[in-house]
């Protein structure tokens, strides 16, 4: 996914408070990098470590420094800066743009955008926008639901009952995030966010019934826009299910965008209450998150009992009285 400079100007509510000083110049060009930085020593003439692909922010320090130079020296420093292919320049705090900068920007086709925000505040607000635009993403076939605050991603073959399971969860008070098509975005190193396609909204396809509108049927509380994916619930046919865990001592995982996610394989047969099982999966995840591993604790208890019984047997075997 890419983002254009024009997209920054048209964000809902105008949180960045940007105005184009150079008009329509370069607003259609895509932003090449998610990094935002100040020009730093580049204005002093040191260009060895300069990163031209970044979005460059001129705060009060940079503008004050330029204004402190004589006009000829200021132009010389800016000419060295504008030698590179620059994507964009931001000027914060609503400051006046030096005439030499504006002249060189127009000549080189570099858009200059001005914001009323303070420099630190502008950095804080634009970085999440750029990180979201440049985050790794993929699309998965499945259904995503919020169950007790845990994001469960249901996967399995087409027609196995993923949507029906999530519909039952919604009827029990849980929340639908996405059905059939789940768009996954990685934030940071280990967070996966899932959401539905904007065209599908919070509709579900139930075989034999057709498309249903979840908010219209169950209310707005039955849906949410996005949710972190925390557990994958893989629904398999009973006859072909493999790697089914019996004790819970072995934790299976699946990688999505390089992030390992716990996976639970649930074999389906007639009469199995997959909805209750899904709720238990969510609650077990919450227990593990809080430091309680039921399977490991039971296994330790069993091993202690076996060691105790073995010690008693050895004692009795050595008692010849």
Secondary structure as UniProt FT lines:
FT   HELIX           5..9
FT   TURN            12..13
FT   TURN            15..16
FT   STRAND          18..20
FT   TURN            21..28
FT   STRAND          36..37
FT   HELIX           40..44
FT   TURN            48..49
FT   TURN            52..53
FT   STRAND          55..58
FT   HELIX           60..68
FT   HELIX           71..81
FT   TURN            82..83
FT   STRAND          89..91
FT   TURN            93..94
FT   HELIX           99..108
FT   STRAND          112..115
FT   HELIX           119..134
FT   STRAND          137..147
FT   TURN            148..149
FT   STRAND          150..156
FT   TURN            158..159
FT   HELIX           162..171
FT   TURN            172..173
FT   STRAND          175..187
FT   TURN            188..190
FT   STRAND          191..196
FT   TURN            198..202
FT   STRAND          203..206
FT   TURN            207..209
FT   STRAND          210..213
FT   HELIX           214..218
FT   HELIX           220..222
FT   STRAND          226..228
FT   STRAND          231..237
FT   TURN            238..240
FT   STRAND          252..256
FT   TURN            257..258
FT   STRAND          259..268
FT   TURN            270..271
FT   HELIX           274..289
FT   TURN            290..291
FT   HELIX           294..317
//
